[in-house]
Amino acid sequence: MNFQTAVKTCLTEKYATFSGRASRSEYWWFVLAYVIGAVIISLLGIGLLSIVYTLALIVPAAAAGSRRLQDTGRKGWLIFIPVGLGVISMILMPSVPVIEDDQMMQLPDMGSMGLMALLTFVQLFVGLVFLWWLTRPSKPE
């Protein structure tokens, strides 16, 4: 499957299809298109556009990941583990310090920084496991 066919398949034909299988080429070409789009939108510097882009593509990205996991012989719902960890991290992320006119900078407390460090290591481990799973060859059964 080539780049254009993979993107067309994931965005139109199988936008929210969580059943079935996705070949390595379909999944990874779609991931490449997603990353290229995200980089272009981030270079534009429009925060609202970035949010809209992410919300528009979260369903087809999760569906393609689910189908890819099923193609490797794993349960498709497992794709929501890294997604859930990302959402938890965004919710628990400490606020960014802001310096205002001659006031002292207020840094996040050590407890929240420790929690973020722990979540970061968990996400890294889970991400590497999923990277391994998503790159495995298709299972014939």
N, C-alpha and C positions, 0 to 999 in steps of 0.2 A: 504494500500500500504506500502511495506517495504522500507528500505533505498536504497537497490540496484535498485529496480524497479523504484523508484522515480528519482534517479540520471540518470538512463538509459533513462527514458521517457523524462526528461527535456533536456538532452544533445544530444540525437539522434533522437527520434521520434518527439519531439515538440521543436526543437532548437529555431526556430524563429516563432512559432505559437502563435499569439496574440488573436486568437479567440477560443472560447470554454471555458471550465471550468477546474480548478485545485482544487482537494480536499485539505483539510488542511494537511493531511499526505504527499501528493505529494509536496506541497510547502515547508513545514517546514523541511522535510528530505533533500530536495535540498538545502535549506538555510544552514542547518547543514553541508552538504558536502562542500558548498562554503566557509564557515567560517573555517572549518578544513584545507582545501587547502590553504586558505589565511594565516593562522597561520604557517603552515609548510613552505610556501614560504618565509614569513617574517623572520622565524628563519634561513633560509639559507643565508639571507642578500644580495641577488642579486637583485638590484633595477630594472634592465631591465626585469628580469623574473617576477617580481611583476606586472609591467606594462603590459606585454604580457598576464599574467593570467587574469588581470582585463579586458582587452580589449576582450579576448576570451570569457569570461563568462558574460559580461554585457548584451548581447542580450538574452541569455536563462534566466538570472535572471529577466530581465524586462518582458519577455514573461510569465514566471511562475507567477510573481506578477500580471500582467495584467489578466491572466486567473483566479487567485485566487480572485481578486477583482470582476470579473464578476460572479464568483460562489457565492459571498456574495450579489449580486444584485446591485453592483455599476459599474460605467463606468470603463473599463480597462485602458483607457488613463490616469486616475488619478495617476497611478504609476509613471508617469514622473514628477510629482510635487516634490517629495523628491529627485529624481535624478537631476532635474534642480537646486534645491537649493544647492545640493552638488557641482555641477559644478560651480555655481556662487560663492560659498564660496572659492573654490580652485583658481578661477581666481582672486578674490579680496583679498586673504589672504596676509597680510603684510609679507615682507621678514624676514627671521630669522636673528637676529643680529649675526654678525661675529666679533670676536676680532682678530686683526692682530697686530703683533709685537709692543707692547707699545702704541698702538693707543687706543683712547677712543671707547667704545662700542656704536654703533649707534642704538638706539631703534626706533621702528616704532612710528609715530606720534599718538597722542591721537585720532584723527579723524578716522584713519583706525582701531585702536583698538576698538573704540566705534562701528564702523560698524560691525566688526567681532563679538563683543559681541551680538549685535542685531540679526545678522544672526544666531548665535548659539542658541539663545532663540527661534527664529522662527523655526529652524530645529528641536529643541527638541520638541516643541509643535506639529509640523507636524508629526514627527516620532512617537510620542505617539498616535496620531489620527490614523495613518496608522497601527500601531501595533494592536490597538483595532479592526480596520476594518478587518485586515488579520487573526485575531484569531476568528472571528465570524463564527457561523455554516453556512452551505450551505443553500441557499434559493431554495425551490423546483421549483419556476417558472423560 
